Amino acid sequence: MGDNYPIFIGDKSLENLNAFLKKYYSKSKFVIIVDQNTINHCLPTIIANVDQLKKADIIEIEDGENNKNIEICTQIWHTLSDSKIDRKSLIINVGGGVVTDMGGFVAAAFKRGIDFINIPTTLLAQVDAAIGGKTSVNLKTENAKDFLLKNEIGFFKNPKAVVIYPTFLKTISQQQLISGYAEMIKHALITDKKHWEELKQLKKINYKILKQYIVNSIQIKNKIVLLDPTEKNIREALNFGHTIGHAIESASHENGKKLLHGEAIAIGIICEAFLSYKKNFLNINELNEIKNHIHSIFGTVTHLEKIKINDLIELMKHDKKNKKNTIKFTLLNGIGATKLSQTCSIPLIKEALSYYTKNT
């Protein structure tokens, strides 16, 4: 861990991938993992532009957080084993965060680790999920609620390359595009006030507008990861908005309205910005800036009334930042900086959730 790896970005990124495979993997067997969307809308473009992959094996999985589990991984491992995939083989993950997270996990565990490359096709995956060497699957709790514990099982293992082909963003829905934008907001808020000022001016979100900002977001994420690849300190900054956001995302899957990851994180950002304000790290004007911009883009994604607050607290207790059974947060120290490993009381967390509900 900690080693850099190439990130090919732009219209020629698939050509770059082809040259990379010829140089380093000319004698390898290739396996491409896709979902229902990417097998139809992205795979043909990849095969047409990357000669090395014309004879690759294809494994299709169902998208969705409910399918990012060890049972699906086991099915994939059986397929790999039946296909005589060896340790010199290469897995190429083509899809959103579910595919890149789970595909990386599959590769990291199979035969004690084989190489993989990520080709993220959603905005969320391009600016966040596919970069940084985190591989994971969800785990279901053993209680009546059967909540998903987000990314509870996983490894730190870098891909051998990441390929960002922006045109693939045309294959996803507007809802998916906006979902990914939440991570771009997060990146700006935790490190770059100037970048936040740029994003704050956006009145709408579309492929053409976001294309120019993707590189900024990737650079922010990659810089932090290279400084702290296994999340011992500064990488925790990337969890801003996620302690509450992950809990809301998991709970939403059991309460009728399944939220996309970015939709839940947008709520988490507002709530955790409020916590930052209450602890005197953020001023009221900054809090209002954050809340107003997120509402202008996301609208009212949920009122939370179907989700029990105590369920959210229980889910937060499983957050990986926690220490000694204390819920820990990454909070903002003004826009553009963070305070790591911050403790907030249960009443204050409930107040933050109430703040969001009252302001939607």
Order of alpha helices (4+ residues) and beta strands (2+ residues): beta-alpha-beta-alpha-alpha-beta-alpha-beta-alpha-beta-beta-beta-beta-alpha-alpha-alpha-alpha-alpha-alpha-alpha-alpha-beta-beta-alpha
